[in-house]
């Protein structure tokens, strides 16, 4: 089995909590957690599969720790990598940029040549606009733990089951 790197910001407790739930849902898979605050671009190259996570701040911005590494990300050559993205957002208070962080990361990883996996349905969400929405699908796992906390665990487990198939086929 090939190694999975799970990259997320440890300074945002909610994102860190979701990353730990994703790690637990993978069970025995060879998965390393890598704090984005201390990641080097070479670390993205050491894993066969990448899971990256972020929250969306303010009016559709990435947290500082992702902003700082974005120039390095877009310069990588990730043609052989599959990347899955998860993001936290608030569809009630920020309906015009719900989980935009997923879309921003998707753009960066696609620029680097990575293949995105882990798309999910937009059904069950209520928002006006999102950079994470393309062709009617969300470009990753969207979680609204503020307004739909009761759906978080099932969404994570369904997504991890999907990733196991998409990563290991």
N, C-alpha and C positions, 0 to 999 in steps of 0.2 A: 504494500500500500504506500502511496506517495504522501509526502508531508503536506499539511495544511498550515498556513500562517494566518492567524486572526489578528488583524491590526485595528486598533481603536484607541481613542484617547482616554487615558485613565483619570484625567482630571475632571471629567464629567461623570459623576456617580451613576446616573441613570444609564448612560451608554455602557459603562463598565459592568453594571448589573446585567444588562442584556447580553453582553459578550460572554459573561460567565454562564448564563443560561444556555447560550448557543453551544459553548464548550461542553457543558454537561449533556446536552441533547445528542451530541456526536458520540458520546460514550467512549468506546475504546479506540476511536480513530486517532491517528498520530497528528495531533493538533497542538501547535504552540501559540500562546498568546504573546503578542509583540506590542508593547506600548508605542504608539505613534510618536509620542513626545521624544523618544530616544531612538527611533528607527533611522537607519541609514538606507539609502537607496539600494545598496547591495542586498539588504535583507529581503527585499521584494523578489529578488532573483533567486534566492535559495529555496523557495517553496514552489511546489508544483501547482498548488491551488491557493488562492488568496480569498479570504473573507475580510472585508473592510467595513467599518462602521463609523457612523457619525450622527450627531444631532444636527438640527438646523437652527441656527441662531438668528435672532432679530427678524429681518425681512428677507430671509432666504440666503443667509450667509453661512459659510463653513466656520467652525470654531478655529481659533488661531493656530492650534497645533496642525491642522490640515493645511491651512493657508500657507504656512511656512514650508511645507514639504512639496507643495504642488509643482513648483518649477522643476524639482528633481523627478517627480513622478512622470511628467509629460516627456521627459528626456529618456526614459527607460525604454528598453526594447523587450516588450512582454508578449511577443507573438505566440509563444508556446504556453501562455498562462490562461487559466480560467479564473475569473474574478466574480465573486458574488458580493453584493452590497446590502447592508442593512442600515436603516436610518430611523431616527426618532423625530417626531414632529407633533404639532398641535393643530388639528384640522378645524377646530372651533375658533380659536383666537387668531390663527394665521391661515385662513382658507385660501389666500392668494399665493402662498408659497409653501404649501404643505410638503414636507420632506424634500425640499429643494436640494438639500445636501446630497441625497442619493444621485440626483441628476448631475450635480457638479462633479462628484467623484466618477460617475459613469463616463462623462466627457473626458476626464483626465486619463482614465485607464484605457479608454478606446483610442485616444490619441497615441498612447504608448503601444497600441497594437493588441491589447488583451481582448479575449473573448468574454463577453459578459454572459453570466448564467444566473439563474435564480429569480427570473421575472415572476411577478405575482399579479393577481387580479386586483383591479381597483374597486371591485364590488365590496360593499360593506363600509366604504369610506364616504364622507361628504365634504368636498372641498371645491373651490372654484378653479384653481390652477396649481400645477406643480411641474417643475423641471424634471421630476422623476417619472412623469407620464409620457409614454411614447407608444403610438399605435394602440391605444386603449389598455396598455399594460404598464404596471409599475416596474421600473428597472431594478427592483430588489424588494427586500422585505421592509414594508413600511409599518411602523409601530406608533400608535398614539396612546401612550401609557397614562396620559392625563385624562382622556375622555373615553377610552375603551380598554381599561386595564384588564377586564375580564376576558378579553380576546387574545391577550399577549402570549400566554403559554401555548395555546393551540396553534397560533400563527407561527411561533418559533418552531414547534415540533413538526408541523407540516412542511415548513421551509427547509428544515434540516433533512427531512426525509427526501425532499425533492433534490437538495444539493448532493446527497449521497449518490443518487442516481446520475445526476449530471456530471459530477466530478469523476466518478469511478467507472463510467461506461467505457 
